[in-house]
Amino acid sequence: MDNLHYILVGFQVCLQPANLLLAFVGCLIGTLIGVLPGLGPAAAIALLLPTSFSLTPVGAIIMLSGIYYGSMYGGSTTSILLNIPGEAASVVTCMDGYAMAKQGRAGSALGIAAFGSFIAGTIAIVLLTFLAPPLASVALKFGPPEYTTLVILGLTLLAFMAKDSLKAIIMGCMGIFLSTVGIDAISGTARFCFDKTELMDGIGLVPVIMGLFGVSEVFINIESTMRREILDGKIASYLPTKRDWKKAYKPILRGSILGFLVGILPGGGAVLSSFLAYAVEKRLSKHPERFGTGMIEGVAAPEAANNSACGAHFIPLMSLGIPCTAVMAILMGAMMIHGLSPGPNLIHDHPDFFWGVIVSMYIGNIMLLVLNLPLIGLWVQILKVPYRLLFPFIILFCLIGAYTLNNSSFDVLVMNIFGIIGYLMKKVDFEGAPLILGMVLGGTLENSLRQSLILSNGNFSIFMTRPIACSFLVVALMLLVISSLPAFRKRIPLPTEETVD
Amino acid sequence: MSRYDAISGLVIFFISAAIIIASRSYPLGSLSQPGPGFLPLWCGIIMAFLSSVTLIRTLLANRKKARAEERESFLTDRWMKVVLVLAALFAYTFLLELTGFLAANFMIILFLLKVIYSEKWRVALLEAAAGALCTYYLFDVWLKLNLPKGLLMEFLFK
């Protein structure tokens, strides 16, 4: 089978010592990020983007992806031990996880969380391996109209999933607008540059991301004071008992599939999947009233779901070039900066990159299993370092990172400005993910839109007469209609908001 | 729905108006040959429309219900700290090339520890010095990132 050959290529790429090391570093940093409340995977990836530039494209994405799925592992540690979710996707784990910890069963909880995450992650990667290439070959038939409508669908889906769809669409349009700043590729006109040479290349994506997610997060954290009561007491054993396994294996499998399905949809995130998995388990359980008191199913299912959603997110990104969450948008930005153009051609043109990343995810999952359990003591120690000592360094790394992009203070300025904008946005419930998505996809949207109109001679019906494009538009329209119905007003925030109670 | 929604809606409306005006100064082209101003203009129009909808929605919303739903105060009592950190960020941006990497790092760590978290002088100075030196070694010497040396150093070591 062709795929088998490519998987071997992937192993070849991934097992190079440099890439192995990067996978390890990514997983380590990811776990750390997941453990430390206040800094989420989006912020961490954003901050490490500049450092990734000196790496090869494969190496950079291996490391950055490692951070992402690593944080899913780490988040559960603090949820269980401290009742503080390390990041948004671990909120649900707090409920039964902390209850289990209080009953002295922290070890079982941590163990099931880790093993469940591993199983789910592996399932997701296997599915990814088999689904991404065929999807990409379907997408190869896409022309400009299909791309235009696909981008519109992607943005609409993200808006649909947002707490306030109207605001999300506004942010998406804002992002698209920001992507037009700079020299227009088709006509050569300098747009909105105000005679500043730095703007001719466009507003840097990385400083915006760092500001919107990294710096703004720091501002929010300064305002809150987090109290941490670390559950002292020995953790007996990390291996779940046979009884635990018997109760947990079905939730793990259910959570994995559910998480994967939710994760594959643009906008469906790890947070949503963890909530859904928990709700499903509660529904299916013979003792739903006991959820919240320390049911192991309440830990196993969400943890599995958030990890497999994480893996599923890579499918739209790798095979269609459509990022479905903020983190994927940032990764897409990273790929673009490294000279790879994400899209259906990616798998075909750069098989070593695609398969190298996929295989590294398998290996990363194994590394994470090993990292998480024995090192929990270490993570708990790190948690004891007060935020006030860490935070100057977080700020400094932001500043240095932004500066070293182009050795220019202008990028630092952009980051600062977007930092305060991001902070204000968070205060008024405007989410940053649609803006980033708009910025990343704006170029594609504009080019395909203009090409479509040139092709059709100004006739908008081209979007209706081509079946695939038309179906995307119809789905987008349906989503817009559904989201404006009052019943759908209250929804879960997008999976980028790391809000800590 | 709160008054912050109304304010933010208004702000976005004015921004979109500015975008629309600015986009019109670029050739819009025709439908069959869209020009550079085409997409920005439409972004502005959609944003203006949606922000007006948000405004209207907020104004029409039930006042009492809105008050009840309103989150805790927009500005917490630590808002001054946010302003100070922001000032520090901007100061660093402007001072970096002037004073050089090492000095700027030292100053910002010191400022952040002392002003934001009111650390004792001894701890703050120690951490600032250690931090500045470590980051200097990490980024300038080890990673060879070519960071600014500052006008003074350049003058002395010309």
Interface residues (C-beta under 8 A of the other chain):
Chain A: S54 L166 K167 I169 I170 C173 M174 I176 F177 T180 D184 I186 S187 T189 R191 F192 V215 V218 F219 I222 E223 S224 R388 L389 F391 P392 F393 I395 L396 L399 I400 Y403 T404 N407 S409 V412 L413 N416 G419 I420 Y423 K427 V428 D429 F430 G442 L445 E446 L449 R450 L453 I454 S456 N457 G458 N459 F460
Chain B: Y4 D5 I7 S8 I12 I15 I19 A22 Y26 P27 S30 L31 S32 Q33 P34 G35 P36 G37 F38 L39 P40 C43 G44 I46 M47 L50 S51 V53 T54 R57 F74 T76 R78 W79 K81 V82 V85 L86 A88 L89 F90 Y92 T93 F94 L96 E97 N105 I108 I109 L112 L113 I116 Y117 E119 E127 G131 T135 F139 L143 L145 N146 L147
